Amino acid sequence: MPAHRIAVIAPSPVSMFNLAIPEMMFGKVEVDGRPGYEVVICAAEPGPVPTSGGLDLHVPRGLDAVHEADTVVVAGTGAPYEPDPRIVTALREAAGAGKRIASLCTGAFQLAEAGLLHGRRATTYWAHAEELRRRYPQVDLQGDVLYVQDGPYVTASGYAAGIDLCLHVIRTDYGAAVANEVARLSLVAPVRPGGQTQFTHTPLPPERGTFCADTRGWAMRNLDKPLTLTDLARHAGVSVRTLTRRFHAESGVSPLQWLLHQRIERAKELLETTRLPMDQVARACGLGTADSLRTHVVRRTGLTPSAYRAQFTRLGTGAAGDTSSAA
């Protein structure tokens, strides 16, 4: 299978951090010993491209790279309110060709200017959100999320949310196990929480603070156990009330909401990477029964566990061979 081709567009003055994220994350993907992605950085005008940090970055490829790509990623820029007409045209052509198009940070303004986000859910860096809403009222702007996918378009908010978007893309293309391995190699958290359906992915706010980090890690290692609020508070060495308050302040969700999310994510990974019967998957991720597993997976993905396994398995023909009646 040939590598998935990704063209990363560098609008001037480009954010060097935004530009580095796709190369760093996609470059770590290996499938059967081969690179999963081929990443090319391009610009509207090949040659020196100014960065928002005051340096010039040499980009030899022009926007012809977009025509060759399967996915197009637009990096953020220090001049978000001045979309480059050449980039806008390239994005419209890419959309017409059915390519997946993503933006990091203020790159969303380029997609909005191209008309790709009209009537769609999207996000951008919070400091520029109101301006995007004012300029493009047709966009269904989602505040306080890491990234959101609507159809073939994926937009991320600022800074490290670009990492989450890339992990989301990797998981979509190659499954949870590959995405989690890339996260491990990158020393970042796995795909972060988000309410997810079959076509739209709406994550929760990024984690802020580390008071509960050890307890979150401990819970992740014990997802097969029936953890309670009392168990989490005892591990953190605080009262249930304090844990709930601090956990919500850091994660944007309650401890039990976060725990349920992690259980479902673990279930999805097991469905993708094992042939375990549904009742064993349910027990391994702490959801208890196959019926409970079915309820939560359908609510999260719109698919039954068996259908999810059939669509996303990484084990080849026959991987979905369980016969659980609750699937």
ABEGO torsion letter per residue (X at the ends): XBBBBBBBBBBOBBBAAAAAAAAAAAAABBBGGBBABBBBBBBABBEBBBBAAGBBBBBABBAAAAAABABBBBBBBABAABBBAAAAAAAAAAAAAGBBBBBBEAAAAAAAAAGAABGBBBBBBAAAAAAAAAABAABBBBBGBABBBBEABBBBBBEAAAAAAAAAAAAAAAEAAAAAAAAAAAGBBBBBBBBBBAABBBBBBBBBEAAAAAAAAAAAAAAABBBBAAAAAAAAGBBAAAAAAAAAAAAGBBAAAAAAAAAAAAAAAAAAABABBAAAAAAAAGAGBAAAAAAAAAAAAGBBAAAAAAAABAAEBGAAABABAAX
